[in-house]
Amino acid sequence: MLPGADAGVIDWYTLLVGATAFVALAVHGSLWVVIKTAGTLQEGTRALIAKSWRVLIALTLVISPLSFAIQPNLWTQFTNQPWGIVFPALALTGLLGVRSQSARRKDKAAFLSSSLYLAGMLASVAFGVFPNVLPSNATPDFSLTIYNAAGADRSLMIALWWFIPGMALATAYSIFAYKHFAGKVDER
């Protein structure tokens, strides 16, 4: 049974997408642990990644066609603008890259492949529902779009001027933290 006009905030589809996101982020985080550790923790995490990857690919293969069935705008977007297929292709490439790179113990490449999977999945969703931010299947006129959700031009300009230095600070902090904590963690 597909969620319809009476669907709540939490239904079977939402839980399935949440489970997929959980497993995807668990794989991604586990790949980071493999990069940052050595010894028994690293080997145990590698085994967890191999099992979790199988679950992730199964969940991805289930939610992808279900998403097209539930959200008709996805099909419209991808058929009207076929160049958008690049986003699911990136996600698939990343998902397969996780397995192949992890099996070869190319840990950084596996982590980057996981990043590609996550970015490809998120970009696929954003492309598929555009211009909607929060689509309404029941009454499309009630959908929240990027146009009716945007603030006033002046507010957006002020936000941009705060965003730029804020992101510069966040970037500087990230560079500092990654340099300060570079290398592997000792098992002791």
Stockholm file with secondary structure:
# STOCKHOLM 1.0

chainA/1-188         MLPGADAGVIDWYTLLVGATAFVALAVHGSLWVVIKTAGTLQEGTRALIAKSWRVLIALTLVISPLSFAIQPNLWTQFTNQPWGIVFPALALTGLLGVRSQSARRKDKAAFLSSSLYLAGMLASVAFGVFPNVLPSNATPDFSLTIYNAAGADRSLMIALWWFIPGMALATAYSIFAYKHFAGKVDER
#=GR chainA/1-188 SS CCCCTTCCSSCHHHHHHHHHHHHHHHHHHHHHHHHHCCHHHHHHHHHHHHHHHHHHHHHHHHHHHHHHHHCHHHHHHHHHCGGGGHHHHHHHHHHHHHHHHHHTTCHHHHHHHHHHHHHHHHHHHHHHHTTEEECCSSCGGGCEETTTSCCCHHHHHHHHHHHHHHHHHHHHHHHHHHHHTCSCCCCC
#=GC SS_cons         CCCCTTCCSSCHHHHHHHHHHHHHHHHHHHHHHHHHCCHHHHHHHHHHHHHHHHHHHHHHHHHHHHHHHHCHHHHHHHHHCGGGGHHHHHHHHHHHHHHHHHHTTCHHHHHHHHHHHHHHHHHHHHHHHTTEEECCSSCGGGCEETTTSCCCHHHHHHHHHHHHHHHHHHHHHHHHHHHHTCSCCCCC
//
